[in-house]
Amino acid sequence: MTFLIIQILLTLCTGFLSIFQLRKEFRRSTAIAKIEAKISIGLILLLVALTIGVQLYTFKNNKTSQTNLQMNFDSLKNDAKNLARKNDELEHAVINEVDSASVNVVLQASQNALSASGQLKKTANDLSLLIKGTDSIPTFTIPPSTNFTTYYRNVAKMPVFNMDIKCENYDSLKNCRLDFVAGKYRINSACYAKYSSFYDFPYLYPGQIVTLAFPLINNNGKSGHLEITGRLGNKYYLQQIFWVKISDRGRAYAVRTLIMIDSKETYKVINTYTNSKDLRVNWNEFSLPNDLLLDN
């Protein structure tokens, strides 16, 4: 507004000085000179009026634009505050009131958006800071099938975070050569790679089922031994599996789960499960040292 007033005053001063310069024309005796002076004064006043009008119009437009910009800015600030508030509410709800259904939604959305990228591990780490995952080891299953198929299922109501496992064809590994490396015995690396498979699961949402493959399993075999060595968070565990074929599509099996207590040699049995009460298992048949499997 101050700038507009200064512009108007300068315009008026310019007009006044111009008219003042014409005062000598009024002293002339000829009527023509006086008429020309009057016309000049009129034109000067008209130009002054037009200039002031343009200045006022420009000021009004600028003021309107400034007002609209301020309104838009205020609207954006309000939107930002609302988004921040909703984000706080969502974070609070996730931390304090999250249930299995909402966990499923969060994790499934993340999986759909990031399954093809390298961000899954980071996403799981970030989510694990907000949502306390389960420390329950997934359930192992051999479903009825003509082909040898195995599943892992998260039966907990919370997600499993940062789990990696090795599925080992135990019967075949027992026949592998042992190599003395760095002061200790290890299963020959090429043989171990042939009869084992590795899986890295950033997360398993509640109820999720994944397929596991044990290399070179004989579909027509009558029985066999398998083992899973795994890490769930900071917990290391073993699952020893014995199975027997009882029909073309059915297999009876038993699973014994052990967790590492304080070293690779010290384990405690935490669970034993079988799908057949008539199945008898000699767990001593799992004779390879636990640290031998964990070190490969």
Secondary structure as UniProt FT lines:
FT   HELIX           2..21
FT   HELIX           23..27
FT   HELIX           31..97
FT   HELIX           100..114
FT   TURN            115..116
FT   TURN            118..119
FT   HELIX           120..130
FT   STRAND          139..141
FT   STRAND          150..153
FT   STRAND          160..169
FT   HELIX           170..173
FT   TURN            174..175
FT   STRAND          178..181
FT   TURN            182..183
FT   STRAND          184..187
FT   HELIX           189..194
FT   STRAND          196..204
FT   TURN            206..207
FT   STRAND          209..212
FT   TURN            215..216
FT   TURN            219..220
FT   STRAND          223..232
FT   TURN            233..234
FT   STRAND          235..245
FT   STRAND          251..263
FT   TURN            264..265
FT   STRAND          266..274
FT   TURN            277..278
FT   HELIX           283..285
FT   HELIX           290..294
//
